[in-house]
Amino acid sequence: MSSVLFVRLTHKMKGFEYLLASIFYPSSVTLFIWPVLAFWISFGTVTKRDRTFPLYRFAIIAIFSVANNLLTALPGPYVDGPLQVILQRALLPFTMVGSYIVLKTRYQWNHYLGVLILLGGVLLEVWEKLTDITIENHTFWICLFFCASIPKAASFILKEKWIKASGVNILYFQGWDSIFEIFAGVLLFPTIFIPYPNQNHVNITQASSYIVDGVLCFCGVDSEYSSGNCDFTIAVYLFFLVMNLIKILSALLLIKYISAAVSAVASTCVVPVSSILYLIPYIAGEAAVIKISWFTVFSIFFVCLGMLVYRIKAEKSDYRVKSLLNEVEEDYVKV
């Protein structure tokens, strides 16, 4: 549901996608997590070993995470929801390639077959949408959204490598990661001056007005640079934030104790569910669609089939971890 709500937010804050993805989101995660984290630290739940995790690693992961957030948010209003759900599954092949190189993960026949079936489903949906001439520069926005899977895969792989090697507390990891995402987001501020198609161009002299109007839109007030409907934006955002934090922390647990590729596979169930949610205006709001085409139905089928084939046999990796109930021991991990 969090992905559907995020697309709805990109429609509501159309023109302010940078602020939504690179500033508001990491800032709110920081404000949400750190009070809990401070409580944990005071009671010793976060150990000294957790606090030895190198800060530069947070910075590297944050850069990839913010890049993914921005590349996902910018095309949000121009790529329909069901297509976004399917394109996000391209994360798996990118993760496989990166895991093969960085983590020395080795794959079996079912993994390659599963990815081929999955990519077939993705291409089926993309081919139909590329023929849609109702949206100007549709191909550009689809390609931009597809590219978001590259930094996301890099983020997943580095998290698997470093989280498993250290056994760091997941909440502590996410808390520091969100802080560094704010700094990374500030570094990406010049991207608002890029003349994207279908958007109002922002000049350097208009930067302060852009920020003020973006804050107003976030608070539910329409403004000069707003191209969407800002009403109740903050209410939708708070609902999204809670749902997304649950998803992120669950994904980090999978990465820590299993693998990044399995974390990508675990999202299989969201493909049909999210596609259905886009049919419900109460949830999808401005991002709702009237109907789902047969191309989309068959594409969803092939994507899910590919994911299921992928899980017939497990990957082989140098990374060996214990059960969820035990600490990760460095002796069992090759960095």
N, C-alpha and C positions, 0 to 999 in steps of 0.2 A: 504493500500500500504506500510505503514511503516514496517510491519512485513515481507513482501516480501523483501524489501530492506535490512532489518537487516540480513536475511538469506543469501542474496547475499554477504553481508559484511563478514559474517563468512566464506564463501567460499574464498573470496579474501584474508582475513587475517588468513587463516587456520594455526594453530599453535600459533597464538597470540590472541586467544579468550579472555583470561583473560584481556589483555590490552584494547581490544576493549570494553568489557562490563563493566569492573570495574574501569578503569582509564580514557580512552578517552571520553567515553560517559558522565559520570557525570561532568567531567571537562568542556566539551564543553557546556553542559546545563547551568552550572554556568556562563560561560563567555557570553552566549547568553541572559540569563534572568536578571542578576544583573544590567547591565546598565539601562534597562527598569525599574527594580524595584527601583533603586536609584532615578530615575526621579519621580516615583510615590510617594516615601517616601518624597521627597523634596516638593511635592505639596499637601501632606496630604491625598493622596488617600489610603495609608496604615496608619491606625489609631494606636493610642497608645494601643488600645485593641488588635489589631493584634499582636503587638510586645510583648505582655505578654504571648504568646503561649510558653509553657515550651520547652526548647531546648532538654531536654532528650527524648522527644517524637519524635523529628526529628531523633535522633540517633537510636532509636528502629526501626522506620519505614525504615530508610536507610539500616539497616542490612538486613531486609527481602527483600527489593528491590534489593540490590546488589546480594544477594544470588539467587534471581530469574533470574536476568540478566545473571549471570555466568552459572547457570544450563540450561539456554536457549541457550546461545552462544556455550558452549562446544560441544553439540551434533549437532549443526547447520549444519556442512558439511556432517554429516553421516546419517541424517534423512531427507528424501525428503520433499519438501515444503508442498504439500497437506496433508501429514500425520501430519506435525507440526500444520497446521491450525486446524485439527480435534482434536489433543491431547490438544491443548490450551483450548478447550471447557470444559476439565475436571476441569477447574477453578470453574465452577458453583457449583458442589456438594461439593467441599471443602469449598467454600464460604458459602454455606447453613449451613453446619455443624458448622463452626466457628461463623456465625451470630446467630445461635440458642443458642450457649453457651454464647457468649460474649455480644451480643446485645439483647438477649431475643426475637429474631424474631421468629414468629410462622407461619408455612406453612400449606397450604390447599392441598386437594387431587390433584389438578392440578399441584402443584409444584413437588410432589413426582412422579407423572406419567410422567411429562415432563423430569425430571432428568433420570428416568429409560429409556425412549426412547432415550435421548441424549447419555447415557452410552452405549446403544445397538449399536448406530451408531459408537461410538468410538471403541468399541470392534470389530465390523465388519471390520473396516479398519486396526486395529492393528493385528488381526488374519491373514489377508492377508500378511501384511508386515513381520510378524515373519517367514513366510515361504520363504522369500527372502534370498537366500544364497549367493547373489552376493556381499553383504557388510559384511565384517568381524566384529564380535562383534555387529551385528545390534541390538540384544535384549538388550544389555547393554546400548546403546545410546538411544534407545526408552524409557527404564525405567528411565534413567537419565533425559530425557526431560520431561517425565510425572511428575517426582518429583518436577519440577520447579513450578508447580501449587500450591504446599503447601505454600512456602514463599510468593508467589504472593497473595494468598487468605488471609494470615495473614496480609499482607500490606494493602489490600483493607479494611478489617474489622476494623483495627486500625484507618485508615484514616476516615472511616465513623463515628466511635465512637468519635474521637477527633475533627474532623473538624466540625461536627454538634454541638458538645458541646461548641465550642468556636466561631464558625462563622468566623474563620480566613480567611483573603484574600487569594484566591487560588494561585495567582502569588507569594505572599510572602511565602506561604507554600512551593511551589515547589522550590523557590530559596534557602531556607535554607535546604530543603531536599537534593538538589543536592550537597551542600557543605558537608553534613554529609555522603553522598554516596561516596564521594572521600575518606574520612577517613576510611569508612568501606571497600572500595576497597583496600586500602593499607594494612589493616589487613588481607585481603585474599591473599596477595602476595605469601605466602608459597604454595598455591595450584598449582603454576606453576611447583613445583618439584614432584608432584604426577605423577607416570608413567601411564598415560592414554593409553589405546589401540589405535592403528592406528596413534599415534603421536610420534614425536621425543622427547625423554626424555631430560629434562633440569637439569643439575647438579647445585649445589650451586655456583660453581666456574664460571659457564657460565651465571649467572644472569644478569650481566651488559651487556654482548653481546646480550642477549635475549632482553633486554629493548631497546638497540640501534637499533637492527634489526627490532623490532616491530614498532618503530617510523619511520624508513625508509620505511617499508611496508605501514604504514598509509599514508605516503607522496607519495606513488606510486613507490617506488624503491624496487625491489626484493632483498632479502638478504639470508644469510646462513640458518637461521632457518625457512624461509618462505616456506610453502608447497603449497601456492595458487598463484594466479595471482594478484600481487599488483597494476597493472596498473589502474590509475584513481580512486584509493580507496577513496581519500579525496573528490573527486567530488560526488561520490555515497553517501559518508557519509553525506555531507552537505545537500543533498536532503532528505536523511533519517531523519536527525535531525529536519528539519523544519516540515516534515510530522508527526514525532513522538511527537513533542511538541504540535502540534494541537490535536493529539489523547489523550495525557496525560491530558492536561488542560480540554478537554471536559469530560473525564472520572471523573476528580476531581469535576467538576460541578455537574455531575450526582450523585456522592457519597455524596456531600454536601447537595443537595436539595432533593434527592430521596433515593437511597440505593445502597450498594455495589453489591447486587445480581442483581439489575436492570442494573447497569453498566456492569456487566458480560453479561446480556441478550442483552444489546444494541449492543454488538459485533456480534450478529447473522448475520447481513448482510455481514460481512467480510468473512464469511465461503465460500460461493460460489464465491464471487468476488475475494478473494485472491487466491483461487484454480485456477481460470481462468487466473489470472495474472501470475501464474507460467508457463503458456503455452507461454508467450510472452518473448522471449529472450532479447528484448530491455530493459525490466523492470527487469526481474528476473536474467538476466546475467548468471553467472556460476551456479545458483541454478535452472535454467529453466528445466522443464521436457518435454519429447517428447509428452506424452499423459497421460490422466487420465483414470484409469481403471474403470470398472463398479462397482467394490467394492467401490471405492472412491466416485463415483456418488451416490450410494445408502447410503453410510455412511453420506455424506453431507446432503442428504434428511432427514435422521432420526435425525441428529443433529439439523437442522433447525426446523423440526417438534417438537422436544422436547422443543426447545426454545419458540416456539409459544404457545405450550400447557402450558408452565410455566407461560405465561403472561395472561392467561384467567382470573385469579383472582389475586389480589394483596396480598402481604404478610401482616401480622399483626405485628407491632413493637411498642415498647415503645417510639421510636424516632419519633416525629412529627415535621414537618418543614413547614414553610410558602412557598409562591410561590417564584419563581426566582427573583421577583422584590423587595422582602423585606429582611430585616436583619433576621438572625436566633436569636431568643431570648432564653436565657438560661433557662427561666422559663418553656419553652415548652420541655425541653430536660432532660432526666434522664441519668446521667452519671454512 
